[in-house]
Amino acid sequence: MQDLVKGANVGLAALSEDVSSVVMSLGWSSSTGEGDADVSVLLLDGNGKVRSDVDFCFYNNPIAGNGSVQLLGKTPTADGNEDRISFDLDAVPPEVEQIVVAASRYGGSRFGDLNDLHLTLADSSGDSLVQFSIDDAGAVSAFIFGELYRRTGEWKFRAVGQGYESGLAGLATDFGVDIDDDAGEEGTEDGAEEEPLRQSGDQAATVPSPRIPEPAPVVPESAEEKLSAEPKSRTRPRTAKKKVTLARTAKKSLAENDSWKTARLFPLSVLKSDRERETRATSVLLSVMAQVPEFGRRLTAGFGAPAGRMETFTEVSLPHGDSPRRPDGVIRVERAGKLWTALVETKTNGNALKPDQVQAYMDIAARRGYEAVITLSNDVALEGSPLVDVRIDGRRKHKVALWHLSWAEVAHQAQMLIRHEGVDNAAHAWLLQELLHYLQHEHSGCHGFQNMGAAWVPVRKGIDDETLSQGDPRAMEVIENWERLVRQVCLRLGGELGQKVLPVQRAKRGVDPRARRAELADQLCSQGRLHAELRIDGTSGVLAITADLRTGKLRTSIEVVASEQGYPLSRAKRLIRQLAAAPADLHIETLVEGDGTGPRGTLERLRPEPADILPKDGAELTGFRLSLFKGMGSGRGNAESGFIRSVDEAVDRFHATVIAQLETRGGRRRGSGEPVVAG
């Protein structure tokens, strides 16, 4: 991997044999755990301008350049988050000469507040080619990390690393994105559809559909030279037209009674064995991927697949020694005469992947020149903890990448498309809905992570009778499965809300994931608690989850800020009014200046007497901690009395009855810089 400094450039062909498809990752971390940014990409022509607003790729328009550029979303890492972008360089339209990669912050936040800003570029097999670290971002709300550009038929990368004080809108305007300065005041033109786009300040604005901008007569050669230009506007760029989504509630049924069952495209009644479930699940998924391009592209872009025509196959026989092998599926994508191929190995229910099977498919893929092997199961892959150990033959010239998808991730992507982001037509939306119904059915075996493992009961017993010692490998197993469960909770909640929900990991950059988990395992042994924090996109606070294995209780909580204006009693009364529909057993704890806490009580007790929550010693009131408690399931699985089910229920109840109440009434989380409780 080559480290670049600001302003340096390098030809991609010199770094890898195959750079037709690359993945770029932008990463950062925050000492407070509250930093985030939105990634955007601009496709520029020979004049340094977008051809039209559809060449502006951001969270409301995540695919650009006929599918050659796609935002893959955020991925949690050991020390923060990374945003990934896939580039199918062979498929980039020939008129596009330059691709600028940037990010923007909102709510008054600046890039100088973030730590460890960095960019990495990897080839289709996942090998890192380039790294660019940034330590001088400064007080800017938009930042250009780097750019890909053509020179004499070759793609090159330049490390830019410069900021934009005028934010996302100013940056987009300078590259030719059409801006309506009067949007929100005079309405839209020609009946164009409107959609909100966030920028610095996080205020809603309406923007009409894009139109072709006038070309500029004089344009700098690169994004780095362009940064000296005067920003033209702080209003918001326009978005692409809205796509088809399906309502959450179905239309009234025409059935005579509840015993009539709706006809389904993918029936489950005949499934009798795990093998039948695996075969059916693979066929259902791969057929929908081939028929719904947005969905197929969403699942494979991060694995290096190009944006092209996809065909999928099941039960393919491939030669391997004395007896042929039959992988569960094959994915082939064709673009400009080139083929990308991946073998698929599927498991359902609690069945684990078999290392010998995966190894055989890796060997077959390497011999036949295939690009990847994709495993699918209910398990969740963790950084630094592979689900299967495979041997890579370093003597082979052709590299094969091994990737993993959980069924929870598949369901999440389908739900995001049909409920929130939309697809091209109603037929595609219906296909995704049928797939989602299949995956969520109790007989499908595709329910995601469902078991805390064999170590769960012994660890709970060891904590209860105080015989669990630090260094016990069973504690590490519980920590890893807790992390898998938390990531699955993020996927499920994010799919319901239509927002990115990610786990917060408070660790320094560069810390080995296994070392971090070993430290958490020792804390579990000494304290008897599991803890996690979730960040919901668009908010600055975190939803905390604590499982106390000694008391058998789950605690979900969030902190809110009290306004500096008004008397303390008026702040307490306002909070009680905001929580009018919250459950009576909600615990409210006063937060005071420093690390101390003040009085506490249940909402039921405080409703008639809000003054009881105020500090009695004259301490400065800074906020409140809101918590709900629930009995913890004892079983390791997802049964009615299981631990996994109890965590899901606790998170759902807290978000619906507490966080949603604060949002509905205009609240903000603690640490957002804006008060929740007004004076």
Buried (B, 14 or more C-beta within 10 A) or exposed (E): EBEBEBEBBBEBEEBBEBBBBBBBBBBBBBEEBBBBBBBBBBBBBEBBBBBBBBBBBBBBBBBBBBBBBBBBBBBBBBBBBBBBBBBBBBBBBEEBBBBBBBBBBBBEBBBBBBBBBBBBBBBBBBEBBBBBBBEEBEEBBBBBBBBBBBEEEEBBBBBBBBBBBBBBBBBBBBBBBBBBEEBBEEEBEEEBBBBEBBBBEBEEBBBBBBEEBEEEEEBEEBBBEBBEBEBBBBBBBBBBEEBBBBEEEEEEEEEEEEEEEEEEBBEBEEBEEBEEBBBBBBBBBBBBBBBBBBBBBBBBBBBBBBBBEBEBBBEBEBEBEEEEBEBBBBBBBBBEEBBBBBBBBBBBBBBEBEBEBBBBBBBBBBBEEBBBBBBBBBBBBBBEEEBBEBEEEEEEEBBBBBBBBBBBBBBBBBBBBBBBBBBEEEEBBBBBBBBBBBBBBEBBBBBBBBBBBEBBBBBBEBBEEEEBEEEBEBBBBBBBBBBBBBBBBBBBBBBBBEBBBBBBBBBEBEEEBBEBBBEBBBBBBEEBBBBBBBBBBBBBBBBBBBBBBEEBBBBBBBBBBBBEEBEBBBBBBBBBEBBEEBBEEBBBBBBBEEEEBBBBBEBEEBBEEBEBBBBEEEBBBBBBBBBBBBEBBEBBBBEEEBBBBBBBEBBBBBBEBBBBBBBEBEBBBBBBEBBBBBB
